[in-house]
Amino acid sequence: MESKIITLSQIGLYNPQRLSDDVVERLFVVRYKFFQFLMEKLNKEKPKSIPQHYLIIAQRGMGKTTLLKRIEVELRKQQYEQAFIPLLFPEEQYNLKNLAEFWLNSLDALADTLEVEKKMVEAKNIDLAVKELLKIKNGEDLAKEAFQFLKTFTQSFNRRPVMLIDNMSYIFDRLDKTEQHTLRAWLMQNGAPIVIGASAVAIENTYDYDAPFYDAFQIEYLQKLSFEELLDILINLAKLTQSEDIIPLINNQTARIKTLHQLTGGNPRTATMLFKLIIKGFSKDINDDLEALLDEITPLYKARFEELSLQMQVIVDAIALHWDPINIEQLREETSYENNQLSPQLKRLVEVGWIEKIDAYKAKGSAYQVSERFFNIWFLMRRSSRRQKKELYCLSKFLESFYGEEINLVAANHLLCKACNLNHVTYGLALAEVIQDSNLKSQLLEKSYEELRDFAKTNPEILDQFDLVQEPSVSELFELYFKEIGKENYLLAEKLLLKTVELAYSDKVIGASTYNEIGNLYQNHLQKYDEAEKAYQKAIEFNEKDAITWYNLGYLYQFKLLKYNEAEKAHLKAAELDEKFAYSWNSLGNLYQVHLKKYDEAEKAYLNAIEVDGKFAYPWNGLGNLYQAHLKKYDEAEKAYLNAIELDGKLAYPWNGLGNLYQTHLKKYDEAEKAYLKAIELDEKYTEPLNGLGNLYQTHLRKYAEAERVYLKAIELDEKFASPWNGLGNLYQDYFQKYDEAEKAYFKAVEFDNNPSIRYNLVFLLRDKMNRLKEAEELFNSIEIDEAVEDSHWLNKTLFELYKRNEGLAKNYFIKALEIIDNNLPISTQDDWWRFGAVVNKLGYNSWLVSIFEKTGYDIILSPYYVAVKAMNEKDTEGYLNSKAVEIREPVRKLIEIMKKY
């Protein structure tokens, strides 16, 4: 049977007795060894033995009440109910005034247990017996009879009482010495009830030699939780409340939790409150987390404090505010009480567990401190002055840095928090001293000094205290800005620019140039593109005739915000304002070519840029790309690239374009290799020529090992560049037969670019090489038909049907592919046609394909391809080729060689 989920409201902070047995068991984690120790001791008790009694001493919140409840739950289980019966007393026995009331309370506890065990008749009998016992007016006689009834009644069903008593000190305080002697005598009889008591303080009656209960208890102490035990509680609570998603947060925030563990004294109750805090989410600042914990416990602490007498409140107030242990002389000075007033109150506060007494340092007598340290923290945060809060603040920050291995994370969080006072600023400066990251250090320093200047507006003396100078001038700020840009301290540079705007807002010239620079900073370094747009627009408000700002805005729209129509308007505006500004025309050329597909307009824009600045290499490069990729003016493209190279011999882009041109269109493969190598030499981190060179080595120069090397180099430089992953997949599939490696490469390529051609390559691999037809077809069907390569779609549909031996459907699909290409095999899908012929041949459908060609007339239209397909199935391939016109023999031989690789 599955365990029920425990809700946050079921997790008891102050009264575990209200929890169900199941919840108690599941929540009980960290005191389990001690619990087992007590259960083993109980099991060793003989029915008629003189009992061994136990007294558990621990501060409030350390789990004493929960431990007693856990023992009660265990003793009601089948393996113990034949030997013991638990009597769980209320935590506070306010009605207790003598020994008779103690035994009557014991009978009430016995009746409660029987009711829980569904033994209603026996419970009713106890109620009737108590009613009769109350007729006895003599207190001593009533106590004796009540004890005797308890003993006789439990012996009647052979179950020895185990009395689970919280706040044992409360019992001893209410009984006089004679009653204590009597109680001890009865509890030391053979077969008497076993007492397991708990107390927040050591009880004098148990260790004073002359006291009635001297040496009557085996005394055990519950220590504070270790950090590991605290983590056990938190992780257990996460599992029980089905909040497993916060377990990584617990494991990742060990520095923060260690600090709170130290501050809260390793207290299980506080650990439960800490879990509720984690569920809500940690704050950026540990003091905020501390405040949240304090708010949770305020109702309890406030009520407990208000229960103290007025004199006790004054004394606890003085001890708590002092924080460190305070001696009697210091207390006398703080409270204005004389020693004869302090001594009895201190004695009583120690007895009830409010304070601890320790040896004073370099002073006579004792010193005192609040025993529950988390109460002390609560009191300070609710009651203390600014100076005292500063001490606590420093304590929490010291602990955070002491335990925090993630000092940079602490510093980064500090950057997000506004300083509320000088203490916060001082902490920021201290952090900056130990941070190794130069950028983070400069951000901390700038934030701290900026906050100090803000505080100095109301208190100018701060400038002297921290050796700060008055505000720098605009020119000095710009000088500092460029220095910080040089050091890549971009956040500090941003603040310097914003400060410049603040100082010179009314100056239109400075405002325009500053906002333009802010836009550049946001666009080029901080990647705040929306903010960059606002900054450029603000600069234009100051000076709408500045062509450079319009150009920068156009560049932002074109390359970052992808607002191409807006980019066009901005570039045209820049060109209108400054016709000699070649950069605007060049950017317009790129925009028209790459995004707006206005190729004639692109050519005009590039030519305008060249006319304006004949020594500007970039428009020549853009023109080369345009002629090669779109206008198919390959000779003109070559001239354009060579012009760009002549103007700027260190520019890698035209060399790469030249490599592509020589490889793809002019078939000058040796020249292509030289061009790619030159581009790589000029820019070692430029991945495009590496990818182009890999394609060249693989497809044309057959240097397969070299192809692999350059693809891997491109990937090393830019793992998210899909093209070399795709090329590597092709290489592994078609030449190295490393199909698993090919699959990994294709999946990487698809991860970074969902281009249909890449997914087609993966389809070919799964279908034609790895025999995973179902997966291949599912992937193929997920690819939308691209009109530009629609013939490829129908070729692959044909192959899938041939794999299934559906020749009729296959024929229909293949004819669709033929109709799409009309009379020529498109350059963009030639590889797919070569692969198609190879796979058809492999599947044994060569004659089927040849027949379709001959019946549709495509044996003439696609003559070289038809001849190559037919030749692959001829026994005497060379003889067959020699029977064909000499002009097509060599092309056909190359086609056959290509198809064989598939």
NORURCOR-V612407 format. One record per residue. N is the residue number from 1. RES is the residue in three letters. SS is DSSP state (H for helix, E for strand, L for the rest). PSI is psi as a letter, one per 40 degrees, with the letter a starting at -180 (none if undefined). Layout:
N_RES_SS_PSI + N_RES_SS_PSI
//
This chain:
1_MET_L_h + 2_GLU_L_i + 3_SER_L_i + 4_LYS_L_i + 5_ILE_L_h + 6_ILE_L_h + 7_THR_L_i + 8_LEU_H_d + 9_SER_H_d + 10_GLN_H_e + 11_ILE_L_h + 12_GLY_L_h + 13_LEU_L_d + 14_TYR_L_e + 15_ASN_L_g + 16_PRO_H_e + 17_GLN_H_e + 18_ARG_H_e + 19_LEU_L_i + 20_SER_L_i + 21_ASP_H_d + 22_ASP_H_d + 23_VAL_H_d + 24_VAL_H_d + 25_GLU_H_d + 26_ARG_H_d + 27_LEU_H_e + 28_PHE_L_h + 29_VAL_L_d + 30_VAL_L_d + 31_ARG_L_f + 32_TYR_H_d + 33_LYS_H_d + 34_PHE_H_d + 35_PHE_H_d + 36_GLN_H_d + 37_PHE_H_d + 38_LEU_H_d + 39_MET_H_d + 40_GLU_H_d + 41_LYS_H_d + 42_LEU_H_d + 43_ASN_H_d + 44_LYS_L_e + 45_GLU_L_h + 46_LYS_L_i + 47_PRO_L_d + 48_LYS_L_e + 49_SER_L_i + 50_ILE_E_h + 51_PRO_L_i + 52_GLN_L_h + 53_HIS_E_i + 54_TYR_E_i + 55_LEU_E_h + 56_ILE_E_h + 57_ILE_E_h + 58_ALA_L_i + 59_GLN_L_i + 60_ARG_L_i + 61_GLY_L_e + 62_MET_L_e + 63_GLY_L_e + 64_LYS_H_d + 65_THR_H_d + 66_THR_H_d + 67_LEU_H_d + 68_LEU_H_d + 69_LYS_H_d + 70_ARG_H_d + 71_ILE_H_d + 72_GLU_H_d + 73_VAL_H_d + 74_GLU_H_d + 75_LEU_H_e + 76_ARG_L_e + 77_LYS_L_i + 78_GLN_L_d + 79_GLN_L_e + 80_TYR_L_e + 81_GLU_L_e + 82_GLN_L_e + 83_ALA_L_d + 84_PHE_E_i + 85_ILE_E_h + 86_PRO_E_h + 87_LEU_E_g + 88_LEU_E_h + 89_PHE_L_i + 90_PRO_L_i + 91_GLU_L_d + 92_GLU_L_h + 93_GLN_L_g + 94_TYR_L_d + 95_ASN_L_e + 96_LEU_L_h + 97_LYS_L_e + 98_ASN_L_i + 99_LEU_H_d + 100_ALA_H_d + 101_GLU_H_d + 102_PHE_H_d + 103_TRP_H_d + 104_LEU_H_d + 105_ASN_H_d + 106_SER_H_d + 107_LEU_H_d + 108_ASP_H_d + 109_ALA_H_d + 110_LEU_H_d + 111_ALA_H_d + 112_ASP_H_d + 113_THR_H_d + 114_LEU_H_d + 115_GLU_H_d + 116_VAL_H_d + 117_GLU_L_e + 118_LYS_L_f + 119_LYS_L_g + 120_MET_H_d + 121_VAL_H_d + 122_GLU_H_d + 123_ALA_H_d + 124_LYS_H_d + 125_ASN_H_d + 126_ILE_H_d + 127_ASP_H_d + 128_LEU_H_d + 129_ALA_H_d + 130_VAL_H_d + 131_LYS_H_d + 132_GLU_H_d + 133_LEU_H_d + 134_LEU_L_e + 135_LYS_L_e + 136_ILE_L_h + 137_LYS_L_d + 138_ASN_L_h + 139_GLY_H_d + 140_GLU_H_d + 141_ASP_H_d + 142_LEU_H_d + 143_ALA_H_d + 144_LYS_H_d + 145_GLU_H_d + 146_ALA_H_d + 147_PHE_H_d + 148_GLN_H_d + 149_PHE_H_d + 150_LEU_H_d + 151_LYS_H_d + 152_THR_H_d + 153_PHE_H_d + 154_THR_H_d + 155_GLN_H_d + 156_SER_L_d + 157_PHE_L_f + 158_ASN_L_f + 159_ARG_L_h + 160_ARG_E_h + 161_PRO_E_h + 162_VAL_E_h + 163_MET_E_h + 164_LEU_E_h + 165_ILE_E_h + 166_ASP_L_i + 167_ASN_L_f + 168_MET_H_d + 169_SER_H_d + 170_TYR_H_d + 171_ILE_H_d + 172_PHE_H_d + 173_ASP_H_d + 174_ARG_H_e + 175_LEU_L_h + 176_ASP_L_i + 177_LYS_H_d + 178_THR_H_d + 179_GLU_H_d + 180_GLN_H_d + 181_HIS_H_d + 182_THR_H_d + 183_LEU_H_d + 184_ARG_H_d + 185_ALA_H_d + 186_TRP_H_d + 187_LEU_H_e + 188_MET_L_e + 189_GLN_L_i + 190_ASN_E_h + 191_GLY_L_e + 192_ALA_L_i + 193_PRO_L_i + 194_ILE_E_h + 195_VAL_E_h + 196_ILE_E_h + 197_GLY_E_i + 198_ALA_E_i + 199_SER_E_i + 200_ALA_L_e + 201_VAL_L_i + 202_ALA_L_h + 203_ILE_L_h + 204_GLU_H_d + 205_ASN_H_e + 206_THR_H_e + 207_TYR_H_e + 208_ASP_L_h + 209_TYR_L_d + 210_ASP_L_e + 211_ALA_L_i + 212_PRO_L_d + 213_PHE_L_f + 214_TYR_L_h + 215_ASP_L_f + 216_ALA_L_e + 217_PHE_E_i + 218_GLN_E_h + 219_ILE_E_h + 220_GLU_E_i + 221_TYR_E_h + 222_LEU_L_h + 223_GLN_L_i + 224_LYS_L_i + 225_LEU_L_i + 226_SER_L_i + 227_PHE_H_d + 228_GLU_H_d + 229_GLU_H_d + 230_LEU_H_d + 231_LEU_H_d + 232_ASP_H_d + 233_ILE_H_d + 234_LEU_H_d + 235_ILE_H_d + 236_ASN_H_d + 237_LEU_H_d + 238_ALA_H_d + 239_LYS_H_d + 240_LEU_H_d + 241_THR_L_e + 242_GLN_L_f + 243_SER_L_f + 244_GLU_H_e + 245_ASP_H_e + 246_ILE_H_e + 247_ILE_H_d + 248_PRO_H_d + 249_LEU_H_d + 250_ILE_H_d + 251_ASN_H_d + 252_ASN_H_e + 253_GLN_L_f + 254_THR_H_d + 255_ALA_H_d + 256_ARG_H_d + 257_ILE_H_d + 258_LYS_H_d + 259_THR_H_d + 260_LEU_H_d + 261_HIS_H_d + 262_GLN_H_d + 263_LEU_H_d + 264_THR_H_e + 265_GLY_L_f + 266_GLY_L_f + 267_ASN_L_h + 268_PRO_H_d + 269_ARG_H_d + 270_THR_H_d + 271_ALA_H_d + 272_THR_H_d + 273_MET_H_d + 274_LEU_H_d + 275_PHE_H_d + 276_LYS_H_d + 277_LEU_H_d + 278_ILE_H_d + 279_ILE_H_d + 280_LYS_H_d + 281_GLY_L_h + 282_PHE_L_i + 283_SER_L_i + 284_LYS_L_d + 285_ASP_L_h + 286_ILE_H_d + 287_ASN_H_d + 288_ASP_H_d + 289_ASP_H_d + 290_LEU_H_d + 291_GLU_H_d + 292_ALA_H_d + 293_LEU_H_d + 294_LEU_H_d + 295_ASP_H_d + 296_GLU_H_d + 297_ILE_H_e + 298_THR_H_d + 299_PRO_H_d + 300_LEU_H_d + 301_TYR_H_d + 302_LYS_H_d + 303_ALA_H_d + 304_ARG_H_d + 305_PHE_H_d + 306_GLU_H_e + 307_GLU_H_d + 308_LEU_L_i + 309_SER_L_i + 310_LEU_H_d + 311_GLN_H_d + 312_MET_H_d + 313_GLN_H_d + 314_VAL_H_d + 315_ILE_H_d + 316_VAL_H_d + 317_ASP_H_d + 318_ALA_H_d + 319_ILE_H_d + 320_ALA_H_d + 321_LEU_H_d + 322_HIS_H_d + 323_TRP_L_c + 324_ASP_L_i + 325_PRO_L_h + 326_ILE_E_h + 327_ASN_E_i + 328_ILE_H_d + 329_GLU_H_d + 330_GLN_H_d + 331_LEU_H_d + 332_ARG_H_d + 333_GLU_H_d + 334_GLU_H_d + 335_THR_H_e + 336_SER_L_e + 337_TYR_L_i + 338_GLU_L_i + 339_ASN_H_d + 340_ASN_H_e + 341_GLN_H_d + 342_LEU_H_d + 343_SER_H_d + 344_PRO_H_d + 345_GLN_H_d + 346_LEU_H_d + 347_LYS_H_d + 348_ARG_H_d + 349_LEU_H_d + 350_VAL_H_d + 351_GLU_H_d + 352_VAL_L_e + 353_GLY_L_e + 354_TRP_L_d + 355_ILE_E_i + 356_GLU_E_i + 357_LYS_E_h + 358_ILE_E_i + 359_ASP_E_h + 360_ALA_L_i + 361_TYR_L_h + 362_LYS_L_f + 363_ALA_L_i + 364_LYS_L_i + 365_GLY_L_a + 366_SER_E_i + 367_ALA_E_i + 368_TYR_E_i + 369_GLN_E_i + 370_VAL_E_h + 371_SER_L_d + 372_GLU_L_h + 373_ARG_H_d + 374_PHE_H_d + 375_PHE_H_d + 376_ASN_H_d + 377_ILE_H_d + 378_TRP_H_d + 379_PHE_H_d + 380_LEU_H_d + 381_MET_H_d + 382_ARG_H_e + 383_ARG_H_d + 384_SER_L_i + 385_SER_L_i + 386_ARG_H_d + 387_ARG_H_d + 388_GLN_H_d + 389_LYS_H_d + 390_LYS_H_d + 391_GLU_H_d + 392_LEU_H_d + 393_TYR_H_d + 394_CYS_H_d + 395_LEU_H_d + 396_SER_H_d + 397_LYS_H_d + 398_PHE_H_d + 399_LEU_H_d + 400_GLU_H_d + 401_SER_H_d + 402_PHE_H_d + 403_TYR_H_e + 404_GLY_L_h + 405_GLU_L_e + 406_GLU_L_g + 407_ILE_H_d + 408_ASN_H_d + 409_LEU_H_d + 410_VAL_H_d + 411_ALA_H_d + 412_ALA_H_d + 413_ASN_H_d + 414_HIS_H_d + 415_LEU_H_d + 416_LEU_L_e + 417_CYS_L_h + 418_LYS_L_h + 419_ALA_L_h + 420_CYS_L_d + 421_ASN_L_i + 422_LEU_H_d + 423_ASN_H_d + 424_HIS_H_d + 425_VAL_H_d + 426_THR_H_d + 427_TYR_H_d + 428_GLY_H_d + 429_LEU_H_d + 430_ALA_H_d + 431_LEU_H_d + 432_ALA_H_d + 433_GLU_H_d + 434_VAL_H_e + 435_ILE_L_h + 436_GLN_L_d + 437_ASP_L_h + 438_SER_H_d + 439_ASN_H_d + 440_LEU_H_d + 441_LYS_H_d + 442_SER_H_d + 443_GLN_H_d + 444_LEU_H_d + 445_LEU_H_d + 446_GLU_H_d + 447_LYS_H_d + 448_SER_H_d + 449_TYR_H_d + 450_GLU_H_d + 451_GLU_H_d + 452_LEU_H_d + 453_ARG_H_d + 454_ASP_H_d + 455_PHE_H_d + 456_ALA_H_e + 457_LYS_L_d + 458_THR_L_e + 459_ASN_L_g + 460_PRO_L_d + 461_GLU_H_d + 462_ILE_H_d + 463_LEU_H_d + 464_ASP_H_d + 465_GLN_H_d + 466_PHE_L_e + 467_ASP_L_f + 468_LEU_L_i + 469_VAL_L_i + 470_GLN_L_i + 471_GLU_L_h + 472_PRO_L_i + 473_SER_L_i + 474_VAL_H_d + 475_SER_H_d + 476_GLU_H_d + 477_LEU_H_d + 478_PHE_H_d + 479_GLU_H_d + 480_LEU_H_d + 481_TYR_H_d + 482_PHE_H_d + 483_LYS_H_d + 484_GLU_H_d + 485_ILE_H_d + 486_GLY_H_d + 487_LYS_L_e + 488_GLU_L_f + 489_ASN_L_g + 490_TYR_H_d + 491_LEU_H_d + 492_LEU_H_d + 493_ALA_H_d + 494_GLU_H_d + 495_LYS_H_d + 496_LEU_H_d + 497_LEU_H_d + 498_LEU_H_d + 499_LYS_H_d + 500_THR_H_d + 501_VAL_H_d + 502_GLU_H_d + 503_LEU_H_d + 504_ALA_L_f + 505_TYR_L_d + 506_SER_L_e + 507_ASP_L_h + 508_LYS_H_d + 509_VAL_H_d + 510_ILE_H_d + 511_GLY_H_d + 512_ALA_H_d + 513_SER_H_d + 514_THR_H_d + 515_TYR_H_d + 516_ASN_H_d + 517_GLU_H_d + 518_ILE_H_d + 519_GLY_H_d + 520_ASN_H_d + 521_LEU_H_d + 522_TYR_H_d + 523_GLN_H_d + 524_ASN_H_d + 525_HIS_H_d + 526_LEU_H_e + 527_GLN_L_f + 528_LYS_L_g + 529_TYR_H_d + 530_ASP_H_d + 531_GLU_H_d + 532_ALA_H_d + 533_GLU_H_d + 534_LYS_H_d + 535_ALA_H_d + 536_TYR_H_d + 537_GLN_H_d + 538_LYS_H_d + 539_ALA_H_d + 540_ILE_H_d + 541_GLU_H_d + 542_PHE_H_d + 543_ASN_L_g + 544_GLU_L_e + 545_LYS_L_e + 546_ASP_L_h + 547_ALA_H_d + 548_ILE_H_d + 549_THR_H_d + 550_TRP_H_d + 551_TYR_H_d + 552_ASN_H_d + 553_LEU_H_d + 554_GLY_H_d + 555_TYR_H_d + 556_LEU_H_d + 557_TYR_H_d + 558_GLN_H_d + 559_PHE_H_e + 560_LYS_L_d + 561_LEU_L_e + 562_LEU_L_f + 563_LYS_L_g + 564_TYR_H_d + 565_ASN_H_d + 566_GLU_H_d + 567_ALA_H_d + 568_GLU_H_d + 569_LYS_H_d + 570_ALA_H_d + 571_HIS_H_d + 572_LEU_H_d + 573_LYS_H_d + 574_ALA_H_d + 575_ALA_H_d + 576_GLU_H_d + 577_LEU_H_d + 578_ASP_L_g + 579_GLU_L_e + 580_LYS_L_e + 581_PHE_L_g + 582_ALA_H_d + 583_TYR_H_d + 584_SER_H_d + 585_TRP_H_d + 586_ASN_H_d + 587_SER_H_d + 588_LEU_H_d + 589_GLY_H_d + 590_ASN_H_d + 591_LEU_H_d + 592_TYR_H_d + 593_GLN_H_d + 594_VAL_H_d + 595_HIS_H_d + 596_LEU_L_e + 597_LYS_L_f + 598_LYS_L_g + 599_TYR_H_d + 600_ASP_H_d + 601_GLU_H_d + 602_ALA_H_d + 603_GLU_H_d + 604_LYS_H_d + 605_ALA_H_d + 606_TYR_H_d + 607_LEU_H_d + 608_ASN_H_d + 609_ALA_H_d + 610_ILE_H_d + 611_GLU_H_d + 612_VAL_H_d + 613_ASP_L_g + 614_GLY_L_e + 615_LYS_L_e + 616_PHE_L_h + 617_ALA_H_d + 618_TYR_H_d + 619_PRO_H_d + 620_TRP_H_d + 621_ASN_H_d + 622_GLY_H_d + 623_LEU_H_d + 624_GLY_H_d + 625_ASN_H_d + 626_LEU_H_d + 627_TYR_H_d + 628_GLN_H_d + 629_ALA_H_d + 630_HIS_L_d + 631_LEU_L_e + 632_LYS_L_f + 633_LYS_L_g + 634_TYR_H_d + 635_ASP_H_d + 636_GLU_H_d + 637_ALA_H_d + 638_GLU_H_d + 639_LYS_H_d + 640_ALA_H_d + 641_TYR_H_d + 642_LEU_H_d + 643_ASN_H_d + 644_ALA_H_d + 645_ILE_H_d + 646_GLU_H_d + 647_LEU_H_d + 648_ASP_L_g + 649_GLY_L_e + 650_LYS_L_e + 651_LEU_L_h + 652_ALA_H_d + 653_TYR_H_d + 654_PRO_H_d + 655_TRP_H_d + 656_ASN_H_d + 657_GLY_H_d + 658_LEU_H_d + 659_GLY_H_d + 660_ASN_H_d + 661_LEU_H_d + 662_TYR_H_d + 663_GLN_H_d + 664_THR_H_d + 665_HIS_L_d + 666_LEU_L_e + 667_LYS_L_f + 668_LYS_L_g + 669_TYR_H_d + 670_ASP_H_d + 671_GLU_H_d + 672_ALA_H_d + 673_GLU_H_d + 674_LYS_H_d + 675_ALA_H_d + 676_TYR_H_d + 677_LEU_H_d + 678_LYS_H_d + 679_ALA_H_d + 680_ILE_H_d + 681_GLU_H_d + 682_LEU_H_d + 683_ASP_L_g + 684_GLU_L_e + 685_LYS_L_e + 686_TYR_L_h + 687_THR_H_d + 688_GLU_H_d + 689_PRO_H_d + 690_LEU_H_d + 691_ASN_H_d + 692_GLY_H_d + 693_LEU_H_d + 694_GLY_H_d + 695_ASN_H_d + 696_LEU_H_d + 697_TYR_H_d + 698_GLN_H_d + 699_THR_H_d + 700_HIS_H_d + 701_LEU_H_e + 702_ARG_L_f + 703_LYS_L_g + 704_TYR_H_d + 705_ALA_H_d + 706_GLU_H_d + 707_ALA_H_d + 708_GLU_H_d + 709_ARG_H_d + 710_VAL_H_d + 711_TYR_H_d + 712_LEU_H_d + 713_LYS_H_d + 714_ALA_H_d + 715_ILE_H_d + 716_GLU_H_d + 717_LEU_H_d + 718_ASP_L_g + 719_GLU_L_d + 720_LYS_L_e + 721_PHE_L_h + 722_ALA_H_d + 723_SER_H_d + 724_PRO_H_d + 725_TRP_H_d + 726_ASN_H_d + 727_GLY_H_d + 728_LEU_H_d + 729_GLY_H_d + 730_ASN_H_d + 731_LEU_H_d + 732_TYR_H_d + 733_GLN_H_d + 734_ASP_H_d + 735_TYR_L_d + 736_PHE_L_e + 737_GLN_L_f + 738_LYS_L_g + 739_TYR_H_d + 740_ASP_H_d + 741_GLU_H_d + 742_ALA_H_d + 743_GLU_H_d + 744_LYS_H_d + 745_ALA_H_d + 746_TYR_H_d + 747_PHE_H_d + 748_LYS_H_d + 749_ALA_H_d + 750_VAL_H_d + 751_GLU_H_d + 752_PHE_H_e + 753_ASP_L_h + 754_ASN_L_f + 755_ASN_L_h + 756_PRO_H_d + 757_SER_H_d + 758_ILE_H_d + 759_ARG_H_d + 760_TYR_H_d + 761_ASN_H_d + 762_LEU_H_d + 763_VAL_H_d + 764_PHE_H_d + 765_LEU_H_d + 766_LEU_H_d + 767_ARG_H_d + 768_ASP_H_d + 769_LYS_H_d + 770_MET_L_e + 771_ASN_L_f + 772_ARG_L_g + 773_LEU_H_d + 774_LYS_H_d + 775_GLU_H_d + 776_ALA_H_d + 777_GLU_H_d + 778_GLU_H_d + 779_LEU_H_d + 780_PHE_H_d + 781_ASN_H_e + 782_SER_L_e + 783_ILE_L_h + 784_GLU_L_i + 785_ILE_L_h + 786_ASP_L_h + 787_GLU_H_d + 788_ALA_H_d + 789_VAL_H_f + 790_GLU_H_d + 791_ASP_H_d + 792_SER_H_d + 793_HIS_H_d + 794_TRP_H_d + 795_LEU_H_d + 796_ASN_H_d + 797_LYS_H_d + 798_THR_H_d + 799_LEU_H_d + 800_PHE_H_d + 801_GLU_H_d + 802_LEU_H_d + 803_TYR_H_d + 804_LYS_L_e + 805_ARG_L_f + 806_ASN_L_g + 807_GLU_H_d + 808_GLY_H_d + 809_LEU_H_d + 810_ALA_H_d + 811_LYS_H_d + 812_ASN_H_d + 813_TYR_H_d + 814_PHE_H_d + 815_ILE_H_d + 816_LYS_H_d + 817_ALA_H_d + 818_LEU_H_d + 819_GLU_H_d + 820_ILE_H_d + 821_ILE_H_e + 822_ASP_L_b + 823_ASN_L_e + 824_ASN_L_i + 825_LEU_L_h + 826_PRO_L_i + 827_ILE_H_d + 828_SER_H_d + 829_THR_H_e + 830_GLN_H_d + 831_ASP_H_d + 832_ASP_H_d + 833_TRP_H_d + 834_TRP_H_d + 835_ARG_H_d + 836_PHE_H_d + 837_GLY_H_d + 838_ALA_H_d + 839_VAL_H_d + 840_VAL_H_d + 841_ASN_H_d + 842_LYS_H_d + 843_LEU_L_e + 844_GLY_L_e + 845_TYR_L_f + 846_ASN_H_d + 847_SER_H_d + 848_TRP_H_d + 849_LEU_H_d + 850_VAL_H_d + 851_SER_H_d + 852_ILE_H_d + 853_PHE_H_d + 854_GLU_H_d + 855_LYS_H_d + 856_THR_H_e + 857_GLY_L_e + 858_TYR_H_e + 859_ASP_H_d + 860_ILE_H_d + 861_ILE_H_d + 862_LEU_L_f + 863_SER_H_d + 864_PRO_H_d + 865_TYR_H_d + 866_TYR_H_d + 867_VAL_H_d + 868_ALA_H_d + 869_VAL_H_d + 870_LYS_H_d + 871_ALA_H_d + 872_MET_L_d + 873_ASN_L_e + 874_GLU_L_i + 875_LYS_L_d + 876_ASP_L_g + 877_THR_H_d + 878_GLU_H_d + 879_GLY_H_d + 880_TYR_H_d + 881_LEU_H_d + 882_ASN_H_e + 883_SER_L_e + 884_LYS_L_i + 885_ALA_L_i + 886_VAL_H_d + 887_GLU_H_d + 888_ILE_H_e + 889_ARG_H_d + 890_GLU_H_d + 891_PRO_H_d + 892_VAL_H_d + 893_ARG_H_d + 894_LYS_H_d + 895_LEU_H_d + 896_ILE_H_d + 897_GLU_H_d + 898_ILE_H_d + 899_MET_H_d + 900_LYS_H_d + 901_LYS_H_d + 902_TYR_L_none
//
